[in-house]
Amino acid sequence: MKHLFTLCIITGLTQCTLAQAVSRPVHTYSIVARDSVTGEMGVAVQSHWFSVGSLVTWAEAGVGAIATQSFVDPAYGPLGLGLMRSGKSAKQTLDALISVDEGREVRQVAMIDANGVVAVHTGSKCIDGAGHIAGRDYSVQANLMLNDKVWPAMSKAFESAQGDLADRMFSALDAAEKAGGDIRGKQSAAILIVKGTSTGRPWSDKVMELRVEDHSEPLSELRRLITVHRAYDHMNRGDVAVEKNDIDGALKEYRAAEAMFPENLEMKFWHAVSLVNMGKTDDALPLFRTIFAAEKNWSLLIPRLPKSGVLNADDPTIQRILSISK
């Protein structure tokens, strides 16, 4: 049976061929969604399968987001994004790909484009419980679930959730697990979010890309990573504020980062370094004291920083900082 296909996008879909390969049984539940305010698009997924994010989740800024699962064919990802990039809607794209896939009845695929058009397909041979719900700016889909309450619970959770796109998509995953989830259990999870419009710099167009490859509680770990990601976002915004000489703004961002990730010594360290650079050495010393008490190697870094321009401090100030590590 030809499960994996290769599509040659030359003039629409006028030339395509099918190639024989074995599909991977990545049965799972997922959501594709778009934030109608920011335009951000994303995919979130959980499965009892190793590294689910490497197969299921696909998204491109200004183009769309795709989840390909069940007896998964990863080719739906790049080919689908290619067609949507060329101007086809999510529905036109999914219809075209399904039409040339001999394994369509074991596939489950969902897409959303930059205009918010949603398309989803659940093949007739997907293992029960399997189904989907397409709503405004989102689609939830699942297969091989414990029961048929999973995807309705996801839909309800997404529609009622507050927060940004990551919060709302995670709420859908959390609801799926609480409703029964994958009949086999749980193993990995992932979330991928991209901007609504492309900047032409793919490395900066990803708002969030996190994967839990193998974990006894993948959703709990994904939730933790989302928090860590947001903490580092605050750190980055603090650094930008420093560059703009916005001292109050920088300190506000650094404090927000540390509040979200209080055990992280590096955040405290660079916060303290920034305070010294702002002429606030007295405020930096308590932070350095906490850092050096937990890990003395950070004190060894202090004398190395002035040469690179990272720490703007004279020798007396450096000695004052180092004295608290003794």
The 8 nearest C-alpha neighbors of each residue, nearest first, counted from 0:
[[1, 2, 19, 102, 101, 20, 21, 3],
 [2, 0, 19, 3, 101, 102, 20, 18],
 [1, 3, 102, 22, 20, 0, 21, 101],
 [4, 2, 20, 72, 19, 1, 18, 22],
 [5, 3, 17, 18, 100, 6, 2, 16],
 [4, 6, 17, 16, 18, 7, 15, 3],
 [5, 7, 15, 16, 8, 4, 78, 17],
 [8, 6, 15, 14, 9, 5, 12, 16],
 [9, 7, 11, 12, 10, 6, 14, 15],
 [10, 8, 7, 11, 14, 12, 13, 15],
 [11, 9, 13, 12, 8, 14, 7, 85],
 [10, 12, 8, 13, 9, 82, 14, 85],
 [13, 11, 14, 8, 10, 15, 9, 7],
 [12, 14, 10, 11, 15, 9, 8, 7],
 [15, 13, 12, 7, 9, 8, 16, 6],
 [16, 14, 6, 7, 12, 13, 5, 17],
 [15, 17, 5, 6, 18, 4, 14, 7],
 [18, 16, 4, 5, 19, 15, 3, 1],
 [17, 19, 4, 3, 5, 20, 16, 1],
 [18, 20, 1, 3, 2, 17, 4, 21],
 [21, 19, 3, 2, 1, 22, 18, 4],
 [20, 22, 2, 23, 3, 19, 1, 0],
 [23, 21, 70, 71, 2, 72, 24, 20],
 [22, 24, 70, 71, 25, 21, 72, 69],
 [25, 23, 70, 26, 69, 71, 22, 68],
 [24, 26, 69, 68, 23, 71, 70, 27],
 [27, 25, 69, 24, 142, 143, 68, 46],
 [26, 28, 46, 141, 142, 45, 25, 181],
 [27, 29, 141, 140, 44, 45, 142, 46],
 [28, 30, 44, 43, 140, 139, 141, 45],
 [29, 31, 139, 43, 42, 138, 32, 140],
 [32, 30, 42, 138, 137, 41, 64, 65],
 [31, 33, 137, 41, 136, 40, 30, 138],
 [34, 32, 40, 136, 39, 35, 38, 137],
 [33, 35, 38, 39, 36, 37, 164, 40],
 [34, 36, 38, 37, 33, 136, 39, 115],
 [37, 35, 34, 38, 39, 33, 195, 163],
 [38, 36, 39, 34, 35, 195, 194, 33],
 [37, 39, 195, 34, 35, 36, 33, 40],
 [38, 40, 195, 194, 34, 37, 33, 193],
 [41, 39, 33, 193, 192, 32, 64, 195],
 [40, 42, 192, 191, 32, 31, 64, 193],
 [41, 43, 31, 191, 30, 190, 56, 64],
 [44, 42, 190, 30, 29, 189, 168, 191],
 [43, 45, 29, 189, 188, 28, 190, 30],
 [46, 44, 188, 187, 28, 27, 29, 189],
 [47, 45, 27, 48, 185, 187, 186, 188],
 [46, 48, 185, 186, 184, 183, 187, 181],
 [49, 47, 46, 186, 51, 25, 187, 50],
 [48, 50, 51, 212, 213, 187, 186, 47],
 [51, 49, 212, 52, 53, 187, 48, 213],
 [50, 52, 53, 49, 54, 48, 187, 55],
 [53, 51, 189, 56, 55, 54, 50, 210],
 [52, 54, 51, 50, 55, 56, 210, 189],
 [55, 53, 52, 73, 51, 56, 67, 50],
 [54, 56, 67, 66, 52, 68, 51, 53],
 [57, 55, 66, 52, 42, 54, 65, 53],
 [58, 56, 65, 76, 64, 66, 55, 59],
 [59, 57, 64, 63, 65, 41, 193, 60],
 [60, 58, 62, 63, 193, 61, 64, 80],
 [61, 59, 194, 197, 193, 196, 62, 195],
 [60, 62, 196, 195, 197, 113, 59, 63],
 [63, 61, 113, 59, 60, 84, 112, 83],
 [64, 62, 112, 113, 111, 58, 59, 61],
 [63, 65, 58, 111, 57, 41, 110, 40],
 [66, 64, 110, 57, 109, 58, 76, 56],
 [65, 67, 55, 56, 109, 108, 57, 68],
 [68, 66, 108, 55, 71, 107, 65, 75],
 [67, 69, 71, 107, 25, 55, 70, 26],
 [68, 70, 26, 71, 25, 106, 107, 24],
 [71, 69, 24, 23, 22, 106, 105, 25],
 [70, 72, 68, 69, 23, 22, 67, 25],
 [71, 73, 74, 3, 22, 75, 67, 70],
 [74, 72, 75, 54, 76, 71, 67, 55],
 [75, 73, 76, 72, 77, 78, 4, 5],
 [74, 76, 73, 78, 79, 77, 72, 67],
 [77, 75, 74, 79, 57, 78, 73, 65],
 [78, 76, 80, 79, 74, 75, 81, 57],
 [77, 79, 81, 75, 80, 76, 74, 82],
 [80, 78, 82, 76, 81, 75, 77, 92],
 [79, 81, 83, 77, 82, 78, 84, 76],
 [82, 80, 78, 84, 79, 83, 77, 85],
 [81, 83, 85, 79, 84, 80, 87, 92],
 [82, 84, 87, 80, 86, 85, 81, 88],
 [85, 83, 81, 82, 86, 62, 80, 87],
 [84, 86, 82, 83, 87, 81, 80, 11],
 [87, 85, 83, 84, 88, 82, 62, 81],
 [86, 88, 83, 82, 91, 92, 85, 89],
 [89, 87, 91, 90, 83, 92, 112, 86],
 [88, 90, 92, 112, 91, 111, 118, 110],
 [91, 89, 118, 93, 92, 88, 94, 117],
 [92, 90, 88, 94, 89, 93, 87, 95],
 [91, 93, 89, 95, 90, 94, 82, 87],
 [92, 94, 96, 90, 95, 91, 97, 89],
 [95, 93, 91, 97, 92, 96, 90, 98],
 [96, 94, 92, 98, 93, 97, 91, 99],
 [95, 97, 93, 98, 94, 99, 92, 100],
 [96, 98, 100, 94, 99, 95, 103, 93],
 [97, 99, 95, 96, 100, 94, 103, 101],
 [100, 98, 97, 96, 101, 95, 17, 4],
 [101, 99, 97, 102, 103, 98, 4, 96],
 [100, 102, 103, 1, 2, 99, 0, 104],
 [101, 103, 2, 100, 104, 105, 1, 106],
 [102, 104, 106, 100, 105, 101, 97, 122],
 [105, 122, 103, 123, 124, 106, 102, 125],
 [106, 104, 125, 124, 122, 103, 70, 102],
 [107, 105, 103, 122, 69, 104, 70, 121],
 [106, 108, 121, 68, 69, 120, 122, 67],
 [107, 109, 67, 120, 66, 119, 68, 106],
 [110, 108, 119, 66, 65, 118, 120, 67],
 [111, 109, 65, 118, 89, 64, 117, 119],
 [110, 112, 117, 64, 63, 116, 89, 115],
 [111, 113, 63, 89, 115, 114, 116, 62],
 [112, 114, 63, 62, 115, 61, 195, 111],
 [115, 113, 112, 116, 111, 88, 38, 63],
 [114, 116, 136, 112, 113, 111, 117, 33],
 [115, 117, 112, 111, 114, 89, 88, 118],
 [118, 116, 111, 110, 89, 115, 137, 90],
 [117, 119, 90, 110, 89, 109, 111, 93],
 [118, 120, 109, 108, 110, 117, 121, 138],
 [121, 119, 108, 107, 122, 109, 118, 106],
 [120, 122, 107, 106, 130, 123, 108, 119],
 [123, 121, 104, 105, 106, 124, 125, 103],
 [122, 124, 104, 125, 121, 105, 126, 106],
 [125, 123, 105, 104, 122, 126, 106, 121],
 [126, 124, 105, 122, 123, 129, 127, 142],
 [125, 127, 143, 142, 124, 128, 129, 69],
 [128, 126, 129, 143, 142, 125, 144, 146],
 [127, 129, 144, 143, 147, 142, 146, 126],
 [128, 130, 142, 127, 141, 143, 126, 125],
 [131, 129, 141, 140, 121, 142, 128, 150],
 [130, 132, 140, 139, 150, 141, 133, 121],
 [133, 131, 139, 138, 134, 140, 154, 150],
 [132, 134, 138, 137, 139, 131, 117, 135],
 [135, 133, 137, 138, 136, 132, 154, 117],
 [134, 136, 137, 133, 115, 117, 138, 116],
 [135, 137, 115, 33, 32, 134, 117, 116],
 [138, 136, 32, 134, 31, 135, 133, 33],
 [137, 139, 133, 31, 30, 132, 134, 32],
 [140, 138, 30, 132, 131, 29, 150, 154],
 [141, 139, 131, 29, 28, 130, 150, 30],
 [140, 142, 28, 129, 27, 130, 150, 131],
 [141, 143, 129, 144, 128, 26, 27, 126],
 [144, 142, 128, 126, 127, 26, 129, 181],
 [145, 143, 181, 128, 182, 142, 146, 180],
 [144, 146, 182, 179, 181, 180, 128, 143],
 [147, 145, 144, 148, 128, 149, 179, 180],
 [146, 148, 128, 149, 144, 129, 150, 145],
 [149, 147, 146, 151, 150, 152, 178, 179],
 [148, 150, 175, 152, 178, 147, 151, 180],
 [149, 151, 153, 152, 148, 140, 139, 131],
 [152, 150, 154, 153, 148, 149, 155, 132],
 [153, 151, 155, 149, 150, 154, 174, 156],
 [154, 152, 171, 150, 156, 151, 175, 174],
 [155, 153, 151, 157, 152, 156, 158, 150],
 [154, 156, 152, 158, 153, 157, 159, 151],
 [157, 155, 153, 171, 159, 154, 158, 160],
 [158, 156, 171, 160, 154, 167, 159, 155],
 [157, 159, 155, 156, 160, 154, 167, 153],
 [158, 160, 156, 157, 155, 161, 167, 154],
 [161, 159, 157, 167, 156, 158, 170, 162],
 [162, 160, 167, 159, 163, 166, 157, 158],
 [163, 161, 166, 167, 164, 160, 165, 168],
 [162, 164, 166, 165, 167, 161, 34, 168],
 [163, 165, 167, 166, 34, 168, 162, 33],
 [164, 166, 168, 167, 163, 169, 192, 162],
 [167, 165, 169, 163, 164, 162, 168, 170],
 [166, 168, 170, 164, 160, 157, 169, 165],
 [169, 167, 171, 165, 170, 166, 164, 157],
 [168, 170, 172, 166, 171, 167, 165, 173],
 [171, 169, 173, 167, 168, 172, 156, 174],
 [170, 172, 153, 168, 174, 157, 156, 169],
 [173, 171, 169, 175, 174, 170, 176, 168],
 [172, 174, 170, 176, 175, 171, 169, 177],
 [175, 173, 177, 171, 172, 176, 153, 152],
 [176, 174, 149, 172, 178, 180, 173, 177],
 [175, 177, 180, 179, 173, 178, 174, 172],
 [176, 178, 174, 179, 175, 173, 180, 149],
 [179, 177, 175, 149, 176, 180, 174, 148],
 [180, 178, 176, 145, 177, 149, 146, 175],
 [179, 181, 176, 175, 144, 145, 178, 182],
 [180, 182, 144, 184, 183, 145, 143, 27],
 [181, 183, 145, 144, 184, 143, 180, 179],
 [184, 182, 181, 47, 185, 145, 144, 143],
 [183, 185, 181, 182, 47, 186, 180, 46],
 [186, 184, 47, 46, 187, 181, 183, 217],
 [185, 187, 47, 213, 214, 48, 46, 217],
 [188, 186, 212, 213, 217, 211, 46, 45],
 [189, 187, 45, 211, 44, 217, 210, 51],
 [190, 188, 210, 52, 44, 209, 43, 211],
 [189, 191, 43, 209, 42, 208, 44, 210],
 [190, 192, 208, 42, 41, 207, 43, 209],
 [193, 191, 41, 207, 206, 40, 205, 208],
 [194, 192, 205, 60, 206, 40, 39, 204],
 [193, 195, 39, 60, 196, 204, 206, 205],
 [194, 196, 38, 39, 61, 60, 40, 113],
 [197, 195, 61, 60, 194, 198, 38, 62],
 [196, 198, 60, 61, 199, 204, 194, 195],
 [197, 199, 200, 196, 204, 201, 203, 60],
 [198, 200, 197, 201, 204, 203, 202, 60],
 [199, 201, 198, 202, 203, 204, 197, 205],
 [202, 200, 204, 203, 199, 205, 198, 197],
 [203, 201, 200, 204, 205, 199, 206, 198],
 [202, 204, 201, 205, 200, 206, 198, 199],
 [203, 205, 201, 194, 193, 202, 60, 206],
 [206, 204, 193, 207, 203, 192, 194, 202],
 [205, 207, 193, 192, 204, 194, 208, 203],
 [206, 208, 192, 205, 191, 209, 193, 190],
 [209, 207, 191, 190, 192, 205, 210, 206],
 [208, 210, 190, 189, 207, 191, 211, 224],
 [211, 209, 189, 212, 188, 52, 190, 208],
 [210, 212, 188, 187, 213, 189, 217, 221],
 [211, 213, 50, 187, 49, 210, 188, 214],
 [214, 212, 187, 186, 49, 211, 50, 215],
 [213, 215, 217, 216, 186, 187, 212, 211],
 [214, 216, 186, 217, 185, 213, 187, 220],
 [217, 215, 214, 219, 218, 220, 186, 185],
 [218, 216, 220, 214, 187, 219, 188, 186],
 [219, 217, 221, 220, 216, 222, 188, 173],
 [220, 218, 222, 221, 217, 216, 223, 224],
 [219, 221, 223, 217, 218, 222, 224, 216],
 [222, 220, 218, 224, 223, 219, 217, 225],
 [221, 223, 219, 225, 220, 224, 218, 226],
 [224, 222, 220, 226, 221, 225, 219, 227],
 [225, 223, 227, 221, 226, 222, 228, 220],
 [224, 226, 228, 222, 223, 227, 221, 229],
 [227, 225, 229, 223, 224, 228, 230, 222],
 [228, 226, 224, 230, 229, 225, 223, 231],
 [229, 227, 225, 231, 226, 230, 224, 232],
 [228, 230, 232, 226, 231, 227, 225, 233],
 [231, 229, 256, 227, 233, 232, 228, 259],
 [230, 232, 234, 233, 228, 229, 235, 227],
 [231, 233, 229, 235, 230, 234, 236, 228],
 [232, 234, 252, 236, 230, 231, 256, 235],
 [235, 233, 231, 237, 232, 236, 253, 256],
 [236, 234, 232, 238, 237, 233, 231, 239],
 [237, 235, 239, 233, 238, 234, 240, 232],
 [236, 238, 249, 252, 234, 240, 235, 239],
 [237, 239, 241, 235, 240, 236, 234, 242],
 [240, 238, 236, 242, 241, 237, 235, 243],
 [239, 241, 249, 245, 237, 243, 238, 242],
 [242, 240, 244, 238, 243, 239, 245, 249],
 [243, 241, 239, 240, 244, 238, 245, 237],
 [242, 244, 240, 241, 245, 239, 246, 238],
 [245, 243, 241, 242, 246, 240, 249, 239],
 [246, 244, 240, 248, 243, 241, 247, 249],
 [247, 245, 249, 248, 244, 241, 250, 240],
 [246, 248, 250, 249, 245, 251, 240, 252],
 [249, 247, 251, 245, 246, 250, 240, 252],
 [248, 250, 237, 240, 246, 252, 251, 247],
 [251, 249, 253, 247, 252, 248, 254, 246],
 [250, 252, 248, 254, 249, 253, 247, 255],
 [253, 251, 237, 233, 255, 249, 250, 254],
 [254, 252, 250, 256, 255, 234, 251, 237],
 [255, 253, 257, 251, 256, 252, 250, 258],
 [254, 256, 252, 258, 253, 257, 251, 259],
 [257, 255, 230, 253, 233, 259, 254, 258],
 [258, 256, 261, 260, 254, 259, 255, 253],
 [257, 259, 255, 261, 256, 260, 254, 230],
 [258, 260, 256, 257, 230, 261, 255, 226],
 [259, 261, 257, 258, 262, 263, 256, 230],
 [262, 260, 257, 258, 263, 259, 264, 256],
 [261, 263, 260, 264, 257, 266, 267, 259],
 [262, 264, 261, 265, 260, 266, 267, 257],
 [265, 263, 267, 266, 290, 268, 262, 261],
 [266, 264, 268, 267, 263, 269, 290, 270],
 [265, 267, 268, 264, 269, 263, 270, 257],
 [268, 266, 270, 264, 265, 269, 271, 286],
 [267, 269, 265, 271, 270, 266, 264, 272],
 [270, 268, 272, 271, 266, 267, 273, 265],
 [269, 271, 267, 273, 268, 272, 266, 253],
 [272, 270, 283, 274, 268, 269, 273, 286],
 [273, 271, 269, 275, 274, 270, 268, 276],
 [272, 274, 276, 270, 271, 275, 269, 277],
 [273, 275, 279, 277, 271, 276, 272, 283],
 [276, 274, 280, 278, 279, 272, 277, 273],
 [275, 277, 273, 274, 311, 278, 272, 310],
 [278, 276, 274, 275, 279, 273, 246, 280],
 [277, 279, 275, 276, 280, 274, 281, 273],
 [280, 278, 274, 275, 282, 277, 281, 283],
 [279, 281, 275, 283, 282, 278, 274, 284],
 [282, 280, 283, 279, 284, 285, 275, 278],
 [283, 281, 280, 279, 284, 285, 274, 286],
 [282, 284, 271, 280, 281, 286, 274, 285],
 [283, 285, 287, 286, 281, 282, 288, 280],
 [286, 284, 288, 287, 283, 289, 282, 281],
 [287, 285, 289, 284, 288, 283, 271, 290],
 [286, 288, 290, 284, 289, 285, 291, 283],
 [287, 289, 285, 291, 286, 290, 292, 323],
 [290, 288, 286, 292, 287, 291, 285, 293],
 [289, 291, 287, 293, 292, 288, 264, 294],
 [292, 290, 295, 294, 288, 293, 324, 289],
 [293, 291, 289, 290, 294, 288, 295, 324],
 [292, 294, 290, 291, 289, 295, 264, 288],
 [293, 295, 291, 296, 292, 290, 297, 298],
 [296, 294, 291, 297, 298, 292, 293, 324],
 [297, 295, 299, 298, 294, 300, 291, 293],
 [296, 298, 300, 295, 299, 291, 294, 301],
 [297, 299, 296, 300, 301, 295, 291, 321],
 [300, 298, 296, 297, 301, 302, 295, 303],
 [299, 301, 297, 298, 303, 302, 304, 296],
 [300, 302, 298, 303, 299, 304, 297, 317],
 [303, 301, 304, 300, 305, 299, 317, 298],
 [304, 302, 300, 301, 305, 306, 307, 299],
 [303, 305, 310, 309, 307, 306, 302, 301],
 [306, 304, 310, 308, 307, 311, 309, 303],
 [307, 305, 308, 304, 303, 309, 310, 302],
 [308, 306, 305, 309, 304, 303, 310, 311],
 [309, 307, 305, 306, 310, 311, 304, 312],
 [308, 310, 304, 307, 305, 311, 306, 272],
 [311, 309, 305, 304, 308, 312, 276, 272],
 [310, 312, 276, 305, 308, 309, 313, 275],
 [313, 311, 310, 316, 317, 314, 305, 276],
 [312, 314, 316, 315, 317, 311, 305, 318],
 [313, 315, 317, 316, 318, 312, 319, 302],
 [316, 314, 318, 317, 313, 319, 312, 320],
 [317, 315, 319, 314, 318, 313, 312, 320],
 [318, 316, 314, 320, 319, 315, 321, 313],
 [319, 317, 321, 315, 320, 316, 322, 314],
 [318, 320, 316, 322, 317, 321, 315, 323],
 [321, 319, 317, 318, 322, 323, 316, 284],
 [322, 320, 318, 323, 324, 319, 317, 298],
 [321, 323, 319, 324, 320, 325, 318, 317],
 [322, 324, 321, 325, 320, 288, 319, 287],
 [325, 323, 322, 321, 291, 288, 298, 295],
 [324, 323, 322, 321, 291, 295, 292, 298]]
